[in-house]
């Protein structure tokens, strides 16, 4: 059972757990990992076998949760800042990272009902950062051959592939997550490799 602190504003869902499982590998203990848009820090906690896990989070209340959770998991290092800011990324190192994970905001501003609560709005809508911002930050951080693993809502699959390729991160594996009692996908997990040649495997879950 996971030992992790959460709050009403900063909980974690099935999508974060699926992403952490998707990112976990046998050689993780030798890897430098960065989790962007980290929320309460659930993904760094689940990947705490890594050599080091940097959790990047802009929201003050979420950062406090990560800081508290890091007391239990010394591999976790909090970067309390904006992933769009060069100073935040410099604390980790350019082209120094083996694996970047991200569960970024799913929805564009104005795309539907937006929560009045500021924490939920920042987590789920692109006012704080966009999909392109997240992939651009990953491209700065990743070594050549490093991997980006993300979870995103299914309608944005084509856009996600295009943005990754824009920053020379080639999609190599996509897992479609079906909606309950439906034959259509609700979410997808995607793994891309920096500097790789084209060629992708697609799976259902």
C-alpha positions in Angstrom: 0.0 0.0 0.0 1.3 3.5 -0.9 2.3 5.8 1.9 1.4 9.2 0.4 -0.1 12.4 1.7 -2.9 14.0 -0.4 -5.5 16.7 0.1 -9.0 17.4 -1.2 -7.5 19.8 -3.8 -4.6 17.5 -4.7 -5.6 13.9 -5.0 -4.5 11.4 -7.6 -6.6 9.3 -10.0 -6.3 6.1 -11.9 -4.7 7.9 -14.8 -1.6 8.7 -12.6 -1.4 5.2 -11.4 -1.5 3.8 -14.9 1.2 6.3 -16.0 3.5 5.3 -13.2 3.0 1.6 -14.0 3.6 2.4 -17.7 6.9 4.2 -16.8 8.2 1.6 -14.4 11.0 -0.6 -15.7 13.4 -3.1 -14.3 16.4 -0.8 -14.7 14.7 2.2 -13.1 17.1 2.2 -10.1 19.9 3.5 -12.4 17.8 6.3 -13.9 17.3 10.0 -13.4 13.6 10.7 -13.6 11.6 13.9 -13.8 7.9 14.1 -13.2 6.3 17.3 -14.7 3.0 18.7 -13.4 3.6 16.5 -10.4 0.5 17.3 -8.2 0.8 15.6 -4.9 3.7 13.6 -6.1 2.1 10.2 -6.6 4.2 9.3 -9.7 7.5 10.2 -8.0 6.4 8.1 -5.0 5.6 5.1 -7.3 8.9 5.5 -9.1 11.0 6.0 -6.0 13.3 3.1 -6.9 15.0 5.4 -9.3 18.4 6.9 -8.6 16.7 10.3 -8.3 13.2 11.6 -9.0 12.6 15.3 -9.5 9.0 16.4 -9.0 8.3 19.7 -10.8 5.2 21.5 -9.5 4.1 25.2 -9.7 1.2 25.2 -7.2 2.2 26.1 -3.6 -0.2 23.7 -1.9 0.8 20.8 -4.1 4.5 21.5 -3.6 4.0 21.4 0.2 2.5 17.9 -0.2 5.5 16.8 -2.3 7.9 18.2 0.2 6.2 16.3 3.0 6.1 13.1 0.9 9.8 13.5 0.1 10.6 13.1 3.8 9.5 9.5 3.4 11.3 9.0 0.1 14.7 10.6 0.0 15.1 10.0 -3.8 12.4 12.6 -4.4 13.6 16.1 -5.0 11.1 19.0 -5.3 11.5 21.7 -7.9 8.9 24.2 -6.9 8.6 26.3 -10.0 7.2 26.8 -13.5 8.3 24.2 -16.1 8.2 27.0 -18.7 11.0 28.8 -16.8 14.6 28.1 -17.7 15.7 28.6 -14.1 13.4 25.7 -12.9 14.9 23.3 -15.5 18.5 24.4 -14.8 18.1 23.0 -11.3 17.9 19.6 -12.9 20.2 19.9 -15.9 19.9 20.1 -19.6 20.0 16.8 -21.4 20.7 15.1 -18.1 17.6 13.0 -17.7 16.8 9.4 -18.6 13.0 9.5 -18.2 10.4 12.3 -18.1 6.8 11.5 -17.0 3.9 13.9 -17.3 0.2 13.9 -16.6 -0.4 17.4 -18.0 -3.6 19.4 -18.1 -6.1 17.6 -20.4 -8.2 20.4 -21.6 -7.7 23.7 -23.4 -9.2 26.8 -21.8 -12.8 27.4 -23.1 -13.2 23.7 -24.1 -16.0 23.0 -21.6 -17.0 23.2 -18.0 -14.1 24.6 -15.9 -13.9 24.1 -12.2 -14.2 27.2 -10.2 -11.6 25.9 -7.7 -8.2 27.3 -8.7 -6.3 24.1 -7.9 -8.5 21.9 -10.1 -8.5 24.4 -12.9 -4.7 24.6 -13.0 -4.4 20.8 -12.9 -6.9 20.1 -15.7 -7.0 23.2 -17.9 -4.1 24.7 -19.9 -4.0 28.1 -18.3 -0.8 27.3 -16.4 0.9 25.3 -19.1 0.1 23.7 -22.4 0.8 20.3 -23.9 3.5 22.0 -26.0 5.1 23.6 -22.9 5.3 20.2 -21.3 6.9 18.4 -24.3 9.3 21.3 -24.9 10.5 21.1 -21.2 10.9 17.3 -21.6 13.0 17.8 -24.8 15.3 20.2 -22.9 15.8 17.8 -20.0 16.1 14.4 -21.8 19.4 12.9 -22.9 19.6 11.6 -26.5 17.7 8.4 -26.4 15.8 9.4 -23.2 12.1 8.7 -23.0 9.0 10.8 -22.4 6.0 9.0 -21.0 2.6 10.8 -20.8 -1.1 10.3 -20.2 -3.6 12.3 -22.2 -7.2 12.4 -23.2 -7.9 10.4 -26.3 -9.3 13.2 -28.5 -5.8 14.8 -28.4 -3.9 11.8 -29.7 -3.0 13.3 -33.1 -2.1 16.6 -31.6 0.2 14.9 -29.0 2.0 13.0 -31.7 2.6 16.1 -33.7 3.9 18.1 -30.8 6.3 15.3 -29.7 7.7 15.1 -33.3 8.1 18.9 -33.4 10.6 18.5 -30.5 12.3 15.4 -31.9 10.7 13.0 -29.5 9.4 10.1 -31.7 6.4 8.2 -30.4 7.3 4.5 -30.0 4.4 3.0 -28.0 0.8 4.0 -27.5 -1.6 2.2 -25.2 -5.3 3.1 -25.6 -7.4 3.0 -22.4 -11.0 2.2 -23.1 -13.9 4.0 -21.4 -16.0 1.9 -19.1 -18.6 -0.3 -21.0 -17.4 1.2 -24.3 -15.4 0.2 -27.3 -13.9 3.7 -27.6 -10.8 5.0 -25.9 -11.0 7.5 -23.0 -7.3 8.1 -22.5 -4.0 7.0 -23.9 -0.5 6.4 -22.6 2.3 7.4 -24.9 6.0 6.7 -24.8 8.4 8.6 -27.0 12.2 8.5 -27.5 14.3 11.5 -28.1 16.1 11.3 -31.4 14.6 7.9 -32.4 13.5 6.9 -35.9 9.7 6.6 -36.7 7.9 3.4 -35.8 5.2 2.9 -33.2 3.5 0.0 -31.5 -0.2 0.5 -30.5 -2.0 -1.6 -27.8 -5.3 -1.7 -26.1 -5.8 -1.9 -22.3 
